[in-house]
């Protein structure tokens, strides 16, 4: 679909979706020849791999990139489910990964509002809960176990199914975004159900799955659905969050309800029905009342005071951590970033020339880029005499943030032509070489160098995540040339102004929602990638240091205003003496 652009794109997408729908409609008619048989259409992992998954990666600034993905893939749920026995089954994936960006991409695909809206076009809908296998290297463990090495495959493939209440997360989040009449749960193959697991599934199975009516005013993470039958009505009420809550529903008439699993009786007070929900739980209430119309008119979610206070503290903590990004600290990953250490063996400590025959690296006396001519300073001069010369740093671990910004001062010696230079980061990603660079000078797209010091920046946001692999900073000269280098700074928390503004907007919205009482929305936002990124990437010490600096600045501001007020008061009194 990406290859078709311009005026014909819309027509082509519509034609392709219709062709694919006609194919499935034909298969559905064949299946319908068997009485009672349904035809289930499952995209499975289509949204969780390749270029589609790339579009789900978190971005601070920019437009959402998940619009109409199913349509671009040729899937129109409305057309696919025209046959009465066709059911579109929406996929939801559970995966265990150490990579926060991969986890965020999966969460976006699972909970995308635009994709859920597209899925709800289907006349009949289902849900498939997928478990992503994970490879685990057990080579070091095998010699200490009771099994012979030939009995075990290396690496082993395991399925890490969530335990406890968290087991219901995929199901509850799935029901929150896609009303389903059937659920396929792959985790049942890998882990047995506990009593609470069975209760949730029993509740779902007891609920009529046709003509579901949503309830206004309830956040997405608390799915509430209503079905009116001939003799009774049913309420499905879920909690797809990590905190216990109470859902208050305003019904059109007085009613008495019975929990179909626990058989607990609930009665309305002034047509208000209060339903307590544990984290990651689902309840189905069978309603019986004097009136025929018992539908919920509206709903609201309440949390305990301690939970609300905890959420407020989390938002305040994020605000402190976000402030660190305005003046991010350097990370000490280079052994000799300023070239001030004494030379060892005639080389530059902490740096090496990869191909000695092609390049030369030497220490020189040079004015400091930051201080100027008044202070003694050492820099390095890199010279290439062939087609390629590479100077690289000591190896270092990838930052946990997945980001790296390198700022370096560069200059040309007098009367020297522009060199074809790259500032680069190298490493290993999976089994492939990882290489990201910024061009400088005569390199294609490079910014020209000057005879005076100028700062150049390389920014990378997709670093390899394996902590067992290392990175190196390198300077590649793609031909003959000379450049002088000094004062290298490395950061892992640099965001441009637009990105920082977007983070400000996110926190402003969360604070506004707290003020409005929309605590459930804030709780959902706290589970997003950027709040979790700030929590993991910015240390408590960094946040406390910035908070103290902001407090001192505020004290100075208040003191200055008070002194200005005192001065104004004095002059007002002085003027009054002459009246």
Residue pairs with C-beta under 8 A, 6 or more apart in sequence:
1 9
1 13
1 16
1 72
1 73
1 74
2 51
2 72
4 12
4 13
13 71
13 72
13 74
16 74
17 71
17 74
17 75
17 76
17 79
18 76
18 79
19 74
20 74
20 75
20 76
20 80
21 76
21 79
21 80
21 82
24 39
24 41
24 80
24 86
25 79
25 80
25 82
25 83
25 86
27 39
28 39
28 83
28 85
28 86
29 83
31 37
31 38
31 39
31 85
32 39
32 83
32 84
32 85
37 85
38 85
38 86
38 87
39 83
39 85
39 86
39 87
40 87
40 89
40 126
40 182
40 184
41 80
41 81
41 86
41 87
41 88
41 89
42 89
42 91
42 128
42 184
43 70
43 73
43 75
43 89
43 90
43 91
44 91
44 128
44 130
45 91
45 93
45 130
45 132
46 52
46 73
46 91
47 53
47 56
47 69
47 91
47 109
47 115
48 91
48 93
48 95
48 105
48 106
48 109
48 132
52 69
52 73
52 109
53 105
53 106
53 109
54 105
55 65
55 66
55 69
56 65
56 66
56 104
56 105
56 106
56 108
56 109
56 112
57 101
57 104
57 105
58 101
58 104
58 105
58 108
58 529
58 530
58 533
59 65
60 495
60 498
60 499
60 502
60 503
60 530
61 498
61 499
61 501
61 502
64 114
66 108
66 109
66 112
66 114
66 115
67 114
68 114
68 118
69 115
69 118
70 76
70 77
70 115
70 118
70 119
71 118
76 121
77 88
77 118
77 119
77 120
77 121
77 122
77 125
78 121
78 122
78 123
80 86
80 88
80 122
81 87
81 88
81 122
81 123
81 124
81 125
82 123
84 124
86 123
86 124
87 122
87 124
87 125
87 126
87 181
87 182
88 119
88 122
88 124
88 125
88 126
89 125
89 126
89 127
89 128
89 182
89 184
90 116
90 119
90 125
90 126
90 127
90 128
90 174
90 177
90 178
90 180
91 128
91 130
92 110
92 127
92 128
92 129
92 130
92 170
92 173
92 174
93 106
93 109
93 110
93 130
93 131
93 132
93 170
94 129
94 130
94 131
94 132
94 161
94 162
94 169
94 170
94 187
95 102
95 103
95 106
95 131
95 132
95 134
96 132
96 134
96 160
97 103
97 106
97 134
98 465
99 402
99 465
100 402
100 529
100 532
100 533
100 536
101 402
101 462
101 465
101 529
102 465
103 529
104 528
104 529
104 532
107 527
107 528
107 529
109 115
110 170
110 173
110 174
110 177
111 173
111 176
111 177
112 177
113 177
113 220
116 177
116 178
119 125
119 177
119 178
120 178
120 179
124 181
125 178
125 179
125 180
125 181
126 180
126 181
126 182
126 183
126 184
127 171
127 174
127 175
127 178
127 180
127 182
127 183
127 184
128 183
128 184
128 186
129 170
129 171
129 174
129 183
129 184
129 185
129 186
129 187
130 186
131 159
131 161
131 186
131 187
131 189
131 190
132 159
133 157
133 158
133 159
134 157
134 158
134 159
134 160
135 155
135 156
135 157
135 158
136 155
136 156
136 157
136 158
137 154
137 155
137 156
138 152
138 154
138 155
138 156
139 154
139 155
142 149
142 152
142 154
143 149
159 187
159 189
159 190
161 167
161 187
161 190
161 191
162 169
162 170
162 187
163 191
164 194
165 196
165 278
165 279
165 280
165 281
166 280
167 187
167 191
167 194
167 197
167 280
168 196
168 197
168 200
168 280
168 281
168 282
169 240
169 280
170 187
171 183
171 185
171 200
171 201
171 204
171 282
172 223
172 238
172 239
172 240
172 280
172 281
172 282
173 221
173 240
174 180
174 183
175 204
175 223
175 236
175 238
175 240
175 282
176 220
176 221
176 222
176 223
176 238
176 240
177 220
179 209
179 212
179 225
180 209
181 209
181 210
182 209
183 204
185 201
193 201
196 281
199 261
199 262
200 281
200 282
202 260
202 261
203 236
203 260
203 261
203 282
203 283
203 284
204 236
204 282
204 284
206 260
206 261
206 284
207 225
207 227
207 234
207 236
207 260
207 284
208 227
208 229
208 234
210 227
211 227
211 228
212 225
212 226
212 227
212 236
213 225
213 226
213 227
213 228
213 295
214 224
214 225
214 226
215 224
215 225
215 226
215 249
215 296
215 298
215 299
216 297
216 298
216 299
217 298
217 299
217 300
218 224
218 247
218 299
218 300
218 301
219 301
219 518
219 520
219 521
219 524
220 524
221 239
221 240
221 241
221 520
221 523
221 524
222 237
222 238
222 239
222 240
222 241
222 245
222 247
222 277
222 299
222 301
222 520
223 236
223 237
223 238
223 240
224 235
224 236
224 237
224 238
224 247
224 249
224 296
224 299
225 235
225 236
226 233
226 234
226 235
226 236
226 295
226 296
227 233
227 234
227 236
228 293
228 294
228 295
232 286
232 287
232 288
233 255
233 286
233 287
233 288
233 289
233 294
233 295
234 284
234 285
234 286
234 287
235 249
235 257
235 273
235 275
235 284
235 285
235 287
235 296
236 282
236 283
236 284
237 247
237 249
237 275
237 277
237 282
237 283
237 284
237 285
238 277
238 281
238 282
238 283
239 245
239 247
239 277
239 278
239 279
239 280
239 281
239 282
240 280
241 279
241 280
241 520
241 523
241 524
241 527
242 279
242 280
242 523
242 527
243 279
243 303
243 307
243 523
244 276
244 277
244 278
244 279
244 303
244 304
244 307
245 277
245 301
245 302
245 303
245 307
245 520
246 274
246 275
246 276
246 277
246 301
246 302
246 303
247 274
247 275
247 277
247 299
247 300
247 301
247 302
248 272
248 273
248 274
248 275
248 299
248 300
248 301
248 302
249 272
249 273
249 275
249 296
249 298
249 299
250 271
250 272
250 296
250 297
250 298
250 299
251 268
251 271
251 272
251 273
251 287
251 289
251 294
251 295
251 296
251 297
252 271
252 291
252 293
252 294
252 295
252 296
252 297
253 271
253 289
253 290
253 291
253 293
253 294
254 268
254 271
254 289
254 290
254 291
255 267
255 268
255 273
255 287
255 288
255 289
255 291
255 294
256 265
256 266
256 267
256 268
256 287
256 288
256 289
257 265
257 266
257 267
257 273
257 285
257 286
257 287
257 288
258 264
258 265
258 266
258 285
258 286
258 288
259 266
259 283
259 284
259 285
260 284
260 285
260 286
261 283
261 284
266 273
266 274
266 275
266 285
267 273
268 289
273 285
273 296
275 283
275 285
277 283
287 294
301 519
301 520
303 311
303 519
303 520
303 523
307 519
308 519
311 514
311 519
311 522
311 523
311 526
312 514
314 526
314 531
315 507
315 510
315 511
315 514
315 522
315 526
317 535
317 543
318 507
318 510
318 531
318 534
318 535
319 507
319 511
320 543
320 544
320 546
320 547
321 534
321 535
321 538
321 542
321 543
322 500
322 503
322 504
322 507
322 534
323 543
323 546
323 547
323 550
324 493
324 538
324 542
324 543
324 546
325 493
325 494
325 495
325 500
325 503
325 538
326 500
327 546
328 491
328 492
328 493
328 494
329 491
329 493
329 542
330 489
330 490
330 491
331 399
331 490
331 491
331 492
333 396
333 397
333 399
333 490
334 350
334 393
334 394
334 396
334 473
334 488
334 490
335 341
335 349
335 350
335 393
335 394
336 348
336 349
336 350
336 351
337 487
337 488
337 489
337 490
338 378
338 486
338 487
338 488
339 348
339 363
339 378
339 379
339 380
339 485
339 486
340 378
341 349
341 350
342 349
343 349
343 363
347 353
347 361
348 361
348 362
348 363
348 380
350 393
350 394
351 361
351 380
351 391
351 392
351 393
351 394
352 361
352 391
352 392
353 359
353 360
353 361
353 389
353 390
353 391
354 389
354 390
354 391
354 392
355 386
355 388
355 389
355 390
357 386
358 384
358 385
358 386
358 387
358 388
358 389
359 382
359 383
359 384
359 385
359 386
359 389
359 390
359 391
359 477
360 381
360 382
360 383
360 385
360 389
361 380
361 381
361 382
361 383
361 391
362 380
362 381
362 383
363 378
363 379
363 380
364 378
364 379
364 380
364 381
364 484
365 376
365 377
365 378
365 379
366 377
366 378
366 379
366 484
366 486
367 373
367 377
367 453
368 375
368 377
368 486
368 487
369 409
369 453
369 455
369 486
369 487
370 487
371 377
377 486
378 486
379 484
379 485
379 486
380 391
380 484
380 485
380 486
381 413
381 482
381 483
381 484
381 485
382 389
382 391
382 475
382 477
382 482
382 483
382 484
382 485
383 389
383 481
383 482
384 419
384 477
384 479
384 480
384 481
384 482
385 480
386 479
386 480
387 478
387 479
388 476
388 477
388 478
388 479
389 476
389 477
390 474
390 475
390 476
390 477
391 474
391 475
392 426
392 472
392 473
392 474
392 475
393 472
393 473
393 474
394 472
395 470
395 471
395 472
396 470
396 471
396 472
397 467
397 470
397 471
398 404
398 427
398 463
398 464
398 465
398 466
398 467
398 469
398 470
398 471
399 463
399 492
400 492
400 536
400 537
401 492
401 493
401 533
401 536
401 537
402 461
402 462
402 463
402 465
403 459
403 460
403 461
403 463
403 492
403 493
403 494
404 425
404 458
404 459
404 460
404 463
404 471
404 490
404 491
404 492
405 457
405 458
405 459
405 460
405 490
405 491
405 492
405 494
406 423
406 425
406 457
406 458
406 459
406 473
406 488
406 489
406 490
406 491
407 455
407 456
407 457
407 488
407 489
407 490
407 491
408 423
408 455
408 456
408 457
408 458
408 485
408 486
408 487
408 488
408 489
409 453
409 454
409 455
409 456
409 485
409 486
409 487
410 421
410 440
410 449
410 453
410 454
410 455
410 456
410 483
410 484
410 485
411 449
411 450
411 451
411 452
411 453
411 454
411 483
411 484
412 418
412 419
412 449
412 450
412 451
412 482
412 483
412 484
413 451
413 482
413 484
414 451
416 481
416 482
417 442
417 481
418 441
418 442
418 446
418 448
418 449
418 481
419 440
419 441
419 442
419 449
419 477
419 479
419 480
419 481
419 482
419 483
420 441
420 442
420 443
420 446
420 477
420 478
420 479
420 481
421 439
421 440
421 441
421 442
421 443
421 446
421 449
421 475
421 476
421 477
421 478
421 481
421 483
422 437
422 438
422 439
422 440
422 443
422 475
422 476
422 477
422 478
423 437
423 438
423 440
423 456
423 458
423 473
423 475
424 435
424 436
424 437
424 438
424 458
424 473
424 474
424 475
424 476
425 434
425 435
425 436
425 437
425 458
425 460
425 463
425 471
425 472
425 473
425 474
426 433
426 434
426 435
426 471
426 472
426 474
427 433
427 434
427 463
427 464
427 469
427 470
427 471
427 472
428 434
428 464
428 466
428 469
429 464
429 466
429 469
430 464
434 463
434 464
434 471
436 458
436 460
436 462
437 458
437 476
438 456
438 457
438 458
438 459
439 445
439 446
439 447
440 446
440 447
440 449
440 456
440 483
441 447
441 448
441 449
441 481
441 483
442 479
442 481
443 478
447 456
449 483
453 486
459 494
463 471
464 471
473 488
473 490
475 483
475 485
477 483
492 537
493 537
493 538
495 503
503 530
503 534
506 525
506 530
509 525
510 522
510 525
510 526
513 519
513 521
513 522
513 525
514 522
525 531
